[in-house]
Amino acid sequence: MKRIVILLLILIVSIQTIHAHNPLSAMYYLEVKEDINILNINLSQNGLNEALKKHYSKVNFENLPHTEYKQLTVNYLKENFHLVINGNTISLLEGGLKLGNHQTDAKFIVSELPKTIENLNIKIKAFIGNEHHQTVFSLLLNGNTSKVILNQNNNYTASIIIKDDLMLVTSRAFNKNYLWCFALIPIFLFGKKLISKTFSTS
Protein backbone atom coordinates (compact mmCIF):
# COMPACT_ATOMS: atom_id res chain seq x y z
CA MET A 1 0.00 0.00 0.00
CA LYS A 2 2.82 2.37 0.93
CA ARG A 3 4.55 1.65 -2.39
CA ILE A 4 1.35 2.53 -4.31
CA VAL A 5 1.04 5.85 -2.46
CA ILE A 6 4.66 6.72 -3.28
CA LEU A 7 4.14 5.84 -6.94
CA LEU A 8 1.02 8.02 -7.08
CA LEU A 9 2.90 10.96 -5.55
CA ILE A 10 5.71 10.57 -8.08
CA LEU A 11 3.15 10.47 -10.90
CA ILE A 12 1.42 13.65 -9.66
CA VAL A 13 4.72 15.54 -9.36
CA SER A 14 5.75 14.34 -12.83
CA ILE A 15 2.49 15.54 -14.37
CA GLN A 16 2.84 18.94 -12.69
CA THR A 17 6.43 19.23 -13.92
CA ILE A 18 5.44 18.34 -17.48
CA HIS A 19 2.61 20.89 -17.35
CA ALA A 20 4.89 23.62 -16.04
CA HIS A 21 7.36 23.12 -18.87
CA ASN A 22 4.80 22.31 -21.57
CA PRO A 23 6.15 23.97 -24.75
CA LEU A 24 2.59 24.24 -26.06
CA SER A 25 1.29 26.50 -23.30
CA ALA A 26 1.96 29.82 -21.58
CA MET A 27 0.62 31.13 -18.28
CA TYR A 28 -0.33 34.80 -17.80
CA TYR A 29 -1.39 35.74 -14.26
CA LEU A 30 -2.62 39.26 -13.50
CA GLU A 31 -2.59 40.17 -9.80
CA VAL A 32 -4.79 43.14 -8.96
CA LYS A 33 -3.72 44.67 -5.65
CA GLU A 34 -4.26 47.95 -3.84
CA ASP A 35 -0.70 49.22 -4.12
CA ILE A 36 0.57 47.65 -7.36
CA ASN A 37 -0.74 45.49 -10.20
CA ILE A 38 1.58 42.87 -11.63
CA LEU A 39 1.38 40.57 -14.64
CA ASN A 40 3.29 37.32 -14.12
CA ILE A 41 4.20 35.26 -17.20
CA ASN A 42 5.48 31.68 -17.14
CA LEU A 43 6.77 30.27 -20.42
CA SER A 44 8.42 27.14 -21.70
CA GLN A 45 11.98 28.01 -22.73
CA ASN A 46 11.68 25.81 -25.82
CA GLY A 47 8.40 27.44 -26.79
CA LEU A 48 9.91 30.90 -26.31
CA ASN A 49 12.97 30.06 -28.40
CA GLU A 50 10.79 28.75 -31.22
CA ALA A 51 8.52 31.81 -31.19
CA LEU A 52 11.39 34.31 -31.16
CA LYS A 53 13.19 32.60 -34.03
CA LYS A 54 10.03 32.75 -36.13
CA HIS A 55 9.25 36.36 -35.21
CA TYR A 56 12.82 37.66 -35.58
CA SER A 57 13.80 35.49 -38.51
CA LYS A 58 16.76 37.73 -39.49
CA VAL A 59 18.40 37.55 -36.07
CA ASN A 60 21.28 35.13 -35.51
CA PHE A 61 20.34 33.68 -32.12
CA GLU A 62 23.43 31.48 -31.87
CA ASN A 63 25.68 34.51 -31.41
CA LEU A 64 23.15 36.77 -29.72
CA PRO A 65 24.31 38.26 -26.39
CA HIS A 66 22.27 37.37 -23.32
CA THR A 67 21.12 40.95 -22.72
CA GLU A 68 19.90 41.35 -26.31
CA TYR A 69 17.98 38.07 -26.10
CA LYS A 70 16.24 39.36 -22.99
CA GLN A 71 15.39 42.65 -24.69
CA LEU A 72 13.90 40.85 -27.69
CA THR A 73 11.83 38.72 -25.34
CA VAL A 74 10.50 41.75 -23.46
CA ASN A 75 9.66 43.53 -26.72
CA TYR A 76 7.94 40.42 -28.08
CA LEU A 77 5.82 39.93 -24.96
CA LYS A 78 4.78 43.59 -24.85
CA GLU A 79 3.92 43.76 -28.56
CA ASN A 80 1.70 40.70 -28.37
CA PHE A 81 -0.25 41.49 -25.21
CA HIS A 82 -3.45 43.52 -25.54
CA LEU A 83 -5.72 44.14 -22.56
CA VAL A 84 -8.65 46.55 -22.42
CA ILE A 85 -10.51 47.02 -19.12
CA ASN A 86 -13.75 49.01 -19.02
CA GLY A 87 -12.79 50.41 -22.42
CA ASN A 88 -9.34 51.58 -21.27
CA THR A 89 -6.17 50.12 -22.80
CA ILE A 90 -3.82 48.68 -20.19
CA SER A 91 -0.08 48.82 -20.87
CA LEU A 92 2.86 46.78 -19.65
CA LEU A 93 5.41 49.05 -17.97
CA GLU A 94 8.64 48.13 -16.19
CA GLY A 95 9.48 44.48 -15.95
CA GLY A 96 12.00 41.80 -15.24
CA LEU A 97 12.92 38.53 -16.90
CA LYS A 98 14.42 35.34 -15.53
CA LEU A 99 15.65 32.81 -18.08
CA GLY A 100 15.98 29.15 -17.17
CA ASN A 101 16.91 25.87 -18.82
CA HIS A 102 13.28 24.77 -19.05
CA GLN A 103 11.16 27.76 -18.06
CA THR A 104 11.27 31.54 -18.41
CA ASP A 105 9.52 33.80 -15.91
CA ALA A 106 8.63 37.43 -16.55
CA LYS A 107 7.01 40.10 -14.40
CA PHE A 108 5.60 43.42 -15.56
CA ILE A 109 4.03 46.28 -13.67
CA VAL A 110 0.85 47.26 -15.51
CA SER A 111 -0.57 50.74 -15.95
CA GLU A 112 -3.25 51.99 -13.58
CA LEU A 113 -6.40 49.87 -13.48
CA PRO A 114 -9.95 51.09 -12.83
CA LYS A 115 -11.04 50.81 -9.20
CA THR A 116 -13.95 48.61 -10.25
CA ILE A 117 -13.41 46.16 -13.08
CA GLU A 118 -16.65 45.49 -14.94
CA ASN A 119 -15.43 43.93 -18.17
CA LEU A 120 -12.28 43.24 -20.10
CA ASN A 121 -11.09 42.17 -23.51
CA ILE A 122 -7.92 40.12 -23.68
CA LYS A 123 -5.90 39.23 -26.77
CA ILE A 124 -2.55 37.45 -26.51
CA LYS A 125 -1.03 36.76 -29.91
CA ALA A 126 2.36 35.63 -28.59
CA PHE A 127 3.36 32.08 -29.54
CA ILE A 128 0.48 31.54 -31.97
CA GLY A 129 3.08 30.46 -34.53
CA ASN A 130 3.86 27.47 -32.30
CA GLU A 131 1.67 24.57 -33.37
CA HIS A 132 -1.16 23.63 -30.96
CA HIS A 133 -0.25 26.48 -28.61
CA GLN A 134 -2.63 27.71 -25.92
CA THR A 135 -2.38 30.48 -23.36
CA VAL A 136 -3.99 30.45 -19.92
CA PHE A 137 -4.91 33.92 -18.68
CA SER A 138 -5.70 34.15 -14.95
CA LEU A 139 -6.96 37.07 -12.90
CA LEU A 140 -6.58 37.54 -9.15
CA LEU A 141 -9.22 40.01 -8.00
CA ASN A 142 -10.13 40.61 -4.33
CA GLY A 143 -8.73 37.23 -3.34
CA ASN A 144 -10.57 35.31 -6.08
CA THR A 145 -8.76 33.68 -8.99
CA SER A 146 -10.40 32.76 -12.29
CA LYS A 147 -8.96 31.83 -15.65
CA VAL A 148 -9.73 31.65 -19.34
CA ILE A 149 -7.99 29.58 -22.02
CA LEU A 150 -6.99 31.33 -25.25
CA ASN A 151 -6.34 29.11 -28.24
CA GLN A 152 -6.92 28.74 -31.95
CA ASN A 153 -10.64 28.08 -31.42
CA ASN A 154 -11.25 31.58 -30.02
CA ASN A 155 -8.49 33.24 -32.07
CA TYR A 156 -6.55 33.84 -28.84
CA THR A 157 -9.04 36.48 -27.72
CA ALA A 158 -11.83 36.65 -25.16
CA SER A 159 -14.50 39.16 -24.15
CA ILE A 160 -15.13 38.87 -20.44
CA ILE A 161 -17.48 40.31 -17.86
CA ILE A 162 -16.67 40.34 -14.15
CA LYS A 163 -19.24 38.94 -11.76
CA ASP A 164 -18.53 38.39 -8.05
CA ASP A 165 -14.85 39.14 -8.78
CA LEU A 166 -14.65 36.24 -11.26
CA MET A 167 -14.20 36.25 -15.03
CA LEU A 168 -17.10 35.04 -17.15
CA VAL A 169 -16.57 34.69 -20.89
CA THR A 170 -19.39 36.32 -22.81
CA SER A 171 -21.07 34.40 -25.61
CA ARG A 172 -19.45 34.71 -28.99
CA ALA A 173 -20.89 37.15 -31.47
CA PHE A 174 -23.31 35.54 -33.87
CA ASN A 175 -21.72 34.69 -37.18
CA LYS A 176 -23.80 36.34 -39.91
CA ASN A 177 -22.41 33.93 -42.47
CA TYR A 178 -24.85 31.33 -41.17
CA LEU A 179 -27.93 33.46 -41.88
CA TRP A 180 -28.29 31.92 -45.34
CA CYS A 181 -28.89 28.54 -43.67
CA PHE A 182 -31.99 29.92 -41.94
CA ALA A 183 -33.17 31.43 -45.21
CA LEU A 184 -33.06 27.99 -46.83
CA ILE A 185 -35.23 26.33 -44.17
CA PRO A 186 -38.63 27.69 -45.36
CA ILE A 187 -37.62 27.03 -48.97
CA PHE A 188 -36.78 23.44 -48.07
CA LEU A 189 -40.05 22.96 -46.16
CA PHE A 190 -42.09 24.48 -48.97
CA GLY A 191 -40.34 22.26 -51.53
CA LYS A 192 -40.91 19.16 -49.41
CA LYS A 193 -44.61 20.01 -49.05
CA LEU A 194 -44.92 20.66 -52.79
CA ILE A 195 -43.26 17.34 -53.67
CA SER A 196 -45.45 15.33 -51.27
CA LYS A 197 -48.56 17.05 -52.67
CA THR A 198 -47.51 16.25 -56.24
CA PHE A 199 -46.99 12.56 -55.44
CA SER A 200 -50.28 12.35 -53.53
CA THR A 201 -52.29 13.70 -56.51
CA SER A 202 -50.55 11.54 -59.13
C-alpha positions as CSV (number, residue, x, y, z in Angstrom):
1,M,0.0,0.0,0.0
2,K,2.8,2.4,0.9
3,R,4.6,1.7,-2.4
4,I,1.4,2.5,-4.3
5,V,1.0,5.9,-2.5
6,I,4.7,6.7,-3.3
7,L,4.1,5.8,-6.9
8,L,1.0,8.0,-7.1
9,L,2.9,11.0,-5.5
10,I,5.7,10.6,-8.1
11,L,3.1,10.5,-10.9
12,I,1.4,13.7,-9.7
13,V,4.7,15.5,-9.4
14,S,5.8,14.3,-12.8
15,I,2.5,15.5,-14.4
16,Q,2.8,18.9,-12.7
17,T,6.4,19.2,-13.9
18,I,5.4,18.3,-17.5
19,H,2.6,20.9,-17.4
20,A,4.9,23.6,-16.0
21,H,7.4,23.1,-18.9
22,N,4.8,22.3,-21.6
23,P,6.2,24.0,-24.7
24,L,2.6,24.2,-26.1
25,S,1.3,26.5,-23.3
26,A,2.0,29.8,-21.6
27,M,0.6,31.1,-18.3
28,Y,-0.3,34.8,-17.8
29,Y,-1.4,35.7,-14.3
30,L,-2.6,39.3,-13.5
31,E,-2.6,40.2,-9.8
32,V,-4.8,43.1,-9.0
33,K,-3.7,44.7,-5.6
34,E,-4.3,47.9,-3.8
35,D,-0.7,49.2,-4.1
36,I,0.6,47.7,-7.4
37,N,-0.7,45.5,-10.2
38,I,1.6,42.9,-11.6
39,L,1.4,40.6,-14.6
40,N,3.3,37.3,-14.1
41,I,4.2,35.3,-17.2
42,N,5.5,31.7,-17.1
43,L,6.8,30.3,-20.4
44,S,8.4,27.1,-21.7
45,Q,12.0,28.0,-22.7
46,N,11.7,25.8,-25.8
47,G,8.4,27.4,-26.8
48,L,9.9,30.9,-26.3
49,N,13.0,30.1,-28.4
50,E,10.8,28.8,-31.2
51,A,8.5,31.8,-31.2
52,L,11.4,34.3,-31.2
53,K,13.2,32.6,-34.0
54,K,10.0,32.8,-36.1
55,H,9.3,36.4,-35.2
56,Y,12.8,37.7,-35.6
57,S,13.8,35.5,-38.5
58,K,16.8,37.7,-39.5
59,V,18.4,37.5,-36.1
60,N,21.3,35.1,-35.5
61,F,20.3,33.7,-32.1
62,E,23.4,31.5,-31.9
63,N,25.7,34.5,-31.4
64,L,23.1,36.8,-29.7
65,P,24.3,38.3,-26.4
66,H,22.3,37.4,-23.3
67,T,21.1,40.9,-22.7
68,E,19.9,41.3,-26.3
69,Y,18.0,38.1,-26.1
70,K,16.2,39.4,-23.0
71,Q,15.4,42.7,-24.7
72,L,13.9,40.8,-27.7
73,T,11.8,38.7,-25.3
74,V,10.5,41.8,-23.5
75,N,9.7,43.5,-26.7
76,Y,7.9,40.4,-28.1
77,L,5.8,39.9,-25.0
78,K,4.8,43.6,-24.9
79,E,3.9,43.8,-28.6
80,N,1.7,40.7,-28.4
81,F,-0.3,41.5,-25.2
82,H,-3.5,43.5,-25.5
83,L,-5.7,44.1,-22.6
84,V,-8.6,46.6,-22.4
85,I,-10.5,47.0,-19.1
86,N,-13.8,49.0,-19.0
87,G,-12.8,50.4,-22.4
88,N,-9.3,51.6,-21.3
89,T,-6.2,50.1,-22.8
90,I,-3.8,48.7,-20.2
91,S,-0.1,48.8,-20.9
92,L,2.9,46.8,-19.6
93,L,5.4,49.1,-18.0
94,E,8.6,48.1,-16.2
95,G,9.5,44.5,-15.9
96,G,12.0,41.8,-15.2
97,L,12.9,38.5,-16.9
98,K,14.4,35.3,-15.5
99,L,15.6,32.8,-18.1
100,G,16.0,29.2,-17.2
101,N,16.9,25.9,-18.8
102,H,13.3,24.8,-19.0
103,Q,11.2,27.8,-18.1
104,T,11.3,31.5,-18.4
105,D,9.5,33.8,-15.9
106,A,8.6,37.4,-16.5
107,K,7.0,40.1,-14.4
108,F,5.6,43.4,-15.6
109,I,4.0,46.3,-13.7
110,V,0.8,47.3,-15.5
111,S,-0.6,50.7,-16.0
112,E,-3.3,52.0,-13.6
113,L,-6.4,49.9,-13.5
114,P,-10.0,51.1,-12.8
115,K,-11.0,50.8,-9.2
116,T,-14.0,48.6,-10.2
117,I,-13.4,46.2,-13.1
118,E,-16.7,45.5,-14.9
119,N,-15.4,43.9,-18.2
120,L,-12.3,43.2,-20.1
121,N,-11.1,42.2,-23.5
122,I,-7.9,40.1,-23.7
123,K,-5.9,39.2,-26.8
124,I,-2.5,37.5,-26.5
125,K,-1.0,36.8,-29.9
126,A,2.4,35.6,-28.6
127,F,3.4,32.1,-29.5
128,I,0.5,31.5,-32.0
129,G,3.1,30.5,-34.5
130,N,3.9,27.5,-32.3
131,E,1.7,24.6,-33.4
132,H,-1.2,23.6,-31.0
133,H,-0.3,26.5,-28.6
134,Q,-2.6,27.7,-25.9
135,T,-2.4,30.5,-23.4
136,V,-4.0,30.4,-19.9
137,F,-4.9,33.9,-18.7
138,S,-5.7,34.2,-14.9
139,L,-7.0,37.1,-12.9
140,L,-6.6,37.5,-9.1
141,L,-9.2,40.0,-8.0
142,N,-10.1,40.6,-4.3
143,G,-8.7,37.2,-3.3
144,N,-10.6,35.3,-6.1
145,T,-8.8,33.7,-9.0
146,S,-10.4,32.8,-12.3
147,K,-9.0,31.8,-15.6
148,V,-9.7,31.6,-19.3
149,I,-8.0,29.6,-22.0
150,L,-7.0,31.3,-25.2
151,N,-6.3,29.1,-28.2
152,Q,-6.9,28.7,-31.9
153,N,-10.6,28.1,-31.4
154,N,-11.3,31.6,-30.0
155,N,-8.5,33.2,-32.1
156,Y,-6.5,33.8,-28.8
157,T,-9.0,36.5,-27.7
158,A,-11.8,36.7,-25.2
159,S,-14.5,39.2,-24.2
160,I,-15.1,38.9,-20.4
161,I,-17.5,40.3,-17.9
162,I,-16.7,40.3,-14.1
163,K,-19.2,38.9,-11.8
164,D,-18.5,38.4,-8.1
165,D,-14.9,39.1,-8.8
166,L,-14.7,36.2,-11.3
167,M,-14.2,36.2,-15.0
168,L,-17.1,35.0,-17.2
169,V,-16.6,34.7,-20.9
170,T,-19.4,36.3,-22.8
171,S,-21.1,34.4,-25.6
172,R,-19.4,34.7,-29.0
173,A,-20.9,37.2,-31.5
174,F,-23.3,35.5,-33.9
175,N,-21.7,34.7,-37.2
176,K,-23.8,36.3,-39.9
177,N,-22.4,33.9,-42.5
178,Y,-24.8,31.3,-41.2
179,L,-27.9,33.5,-41.9
180,W,-28.3,31.9,-45.3
181,C,-28.9,28.5,-43.7
182,F,-32.0,29.9,-41.9
183,A,-33.2,31.4,-45.2
184,L,-33.1,28.0,-46.8
185,I,-35.2,26.3,-44.2
186,P,-38.6,27.7,-45.4
187,I,-37.6,27.0,-49.0
188,F,-36.8,23.4,-48.1
189,L,-40.0,23.0,-46.2
190,F,-42.1,24.5,-49.0
191,G,-40.3,22.3,-51.5
192,K,-40.9,19.2,-49.4
193,K,-44.6,20.0,-49.0
194,L,-44.9,20.7,-52.8
195,I,-43.3,17.3,-53.7
196,S,-45.5,15.3,-51.3
197,K,-48.6,17.1,-52.7
198,T,-47.5,16.2,-56.2
199,F,-47.0,12.6,-55.4
200,S,-50.3,12.4,-53.5
201,T,-52.3,13.7,-56.5
202,S,-50.6,11.5,-59.1
